[in-house]
Amino acid sequence: MATGYKGWSIATIIRLNAGNDTNGNPRRVYVAFDVDCNIAGAWDEGYSGHNAVPVELRPMARQAVTLATTSKERKELLAMFDKAGNRKA
């Protein structure tokens, strides 16, 4: 468990895969959950791989389970957070 990330205790990270867009660009997102199963952060993977998440969470991101998702769900998750992983108001 990663502690100290923006006051959250991150319990796990999953990687959601929505395939590629029509131009071949990856549509994947890392989603972090706290110990109460709340979504604590979401980061667009792009071409960065596990480096898309903050450095203190990268060990968890490297071991993340990948699950299939839709492009709509991916967009909704990313819309909840800015690029730095801060929850939008």
Summary of the structure (lengths in Angstrom):
residues: 89
radius of gyration: 12.2
end to end distance: 26.2
largest distance: 38.5
contacts: 240
relative contact order: 0.26
helix: 24%
strand: 43%
